[in-house]
Amino acid sequence: MTDILTSLANAFNANPHFWWIVAGVAVLVILARRFRILGTLLTIGLIAVSLALFTQRANFDPGLDGVAKALNLDDSSQRVVGREMRVPMARDGHFWVRVKVGDTEQRMLVDSGATVTALSSNVAQAMGLKVETPLVPVVLRTANGSINAQTATIPELRIGNVVARDLPVVVSPAFGELSVVGMNFLSRLKSWRVEGKTLILEPHHPQTTT
């Protein structure tokens, strides 16, 4: 219960406007309860829409993602099947994985179009990484133009039974709250593929999950 309250507080501080909308929906639900059958149907509909909007928003918002995880609303239930790591497609059409670095867990987007794994500055700090400015500037092309990035190395990155050691990453505040698992991670696997709506990662040497 404490984790849920903490996540709610963090989410409200980061998204006050969104939460005012949620509060407005809650008021409508209360008012709708005064109208018997119609009110019941309206209440069910509003709750369903609210949950759908909440879980969809959580795909892009780390604060809300924490709440969704605590309430078991997260749809990215990655799991190990035999030697493989299976990740279902999220409602937004992307594949999200839970990455562990030491005792820190972060939700990251798998993007085969990204050459290198990229971290937001906040995530790099949470992971306790030593971020450095390289002698030769690292310039990345994004949808919003070119940005300069710093570099770091993750000593050990875990996704289920998949482990990558000494993984180079780029770090920039320009990534906002989005962090991406790129091809320099995927290329270390024995294989990776998409079957239907499932991303399958097969490591060379599967590790025991923790």
N, C-alpha and C positions, 0 to 999 in steps of 0.2 A: 504493500500500500504506500509505503514511503517513497519507493522508486517511482510510482505512478504520479504522486503529488509533485515530486521534484521535476519530473519530465514535463508535467503540465505547466509548472511555474516557468521553466526555461522556455517552453514553446510560446507561452503568452508574452514573455518579454521580447521574444524575437518576432512575433507575429500578432501584434495587438489588433490590427484591422481584421484579420481572418477570424480571430476569436470573438470579436464583436458580432460578426455574422453568425457564428455558432451560437452565441448567446441569444441572438434574435430568433434563430430557429427554435431554441429551447422555449422561449416565450410563446411562440406560435403553437408548440406542442401542448403547453399548459392550457392555453385558451381553447385549443381544439377539443380538449377532454370534456368540455361542457356540452358538446353536441353529440351525444349518443353514438349511433352507427356511423354517421358522417364523420364525427370527430375521431372515432376509432380508426377508420380508414385513413383519414388525414394524418393521424399520429403515426401510424405504421409507415405510410409513405414518406413522411418527413424524416423519420428515424432512418429508413433505408437510404434515402438520398444523403443524409448527413454522414452516415457511415461510409458511403461510397466516396463522397467528397473528401472525408477525413483521410481514408486510406490512400486515395490518389495523391493528395497533397503530401502525405508522409513520404511518398517516393522521392520527393525533391527537397524535403525539409528535415534536417537532422533532428531538430527539436521535436517535431511531430512524430518522427520515426521512432523516437524513444518511447513516446506514449503508446504508439501502435504496437510496439514490441511488448510492452508491459501488459497491454490488454489482449495480447494474442491476436491482433488484427493484421499482422504483417503477412504478406502473401509470398515473400521470397524465402520459402522454407527449404533451403538447400539441405541435401542429405547425401550420405555416402552409401552407395550400393555396390558391394563387392570392391573392386579396385577403382571404381569411378566415383567422381563427385558430380551429383546431378543438381542443376539449378533451374527451377521453373521460371518461365517468363512472367514478369510482373504485369500488372494491369496497364502500365504505360507502354508495354511492348518492348521493354528492355530487360536485360539480365542484371540483377543486383546480387552481390555476394557480401557475406559478412567476413571481413578480414581481421585477423588477429595479429598484432605485433606486440609481443610481450604480454602484458596484462590488459592491453588496450584493444577494444574491438570497434571497428568502423565499418559502415556500410558504403560500398563502392560500386560504381558502374563498370561492367565489363565492356570494353570498346575495342574491337579488333581493328578499328580504323585509326587508333592512337598508336603511334610508334613506341612511345615510352609511357610507363606508369606515371601518373601525375597526381599530386596531392595539393590540397588547399593548405595555406599557411597554418590554419587552425588545426587541421588533422596532423600535419607534420609535428607541430608543437605537442599535441596530445600523445603522439607516439614517442616523444622524447628524442627525435632525430637531430643530428648535428647538421644544420643547414649551412651551406657555404656558397659564396659567390665565386664562380669559376673565373680563371684568368681570361679564358676565351668566352665571351658572352653566349648564353644559350637563348636563342630567339625562336619562339614558337608561333606558328600561325594559327589563329583561332577565328571563329565566326565574326568576332569583333575587331579583328586586325591582329597585328603582330605584338607580342609581349615578351619582355625579358624575364627569364626564370632563373631561380637558384637551383642548386643540386643537393642531393643527399643520398645516402645508402641505407636501405633497410636491412639490418643484420639477419632477421628471419621473419618472413611473412607466411602466415598460414591461412588457407581456405579449406576447412574441413581436413581431408587427408592429404592435401597438397601443400608442400612446403617449398618456398624459394628462399635461398640464402644469398646475402650480399646483393640485393636487388637495387640497381640504380634507379632513382626517381627524380623528377623535376618538381619544384615547389614554387608556387606563386599565389599571392593574394588575389590575383585576377581570376582565379578559378572559382572564387566565391566559396560556396559550401559544397561544391561538387568535386569528388576525387574519383579518378579513373584507373582501372587496371588495364594496362596496354599490352601490346604485342611482345615487349621484352619479357613479360611474365608468361604469356601464352606459349611463346616459342620454346620455353624450357620444358614443356609438358611432352609426354610420349605422344599424346594426341589430344585434340579438342574438336568438337563438332556440335552442330545444332540438329537435333532430331525433333521435328514437330515444334513444340513450344518448350523444349528442354535443352539447356546447354549442358554438355557432358565434357568434363575435364578428366583426363586420365594421366596421372603422374607416372614417371619412370619407377619411382620407389614410393608407394603409398605409405603414409605415416599414420600412426595411431592418433585418432582424434582425441582432443582434450575438452 
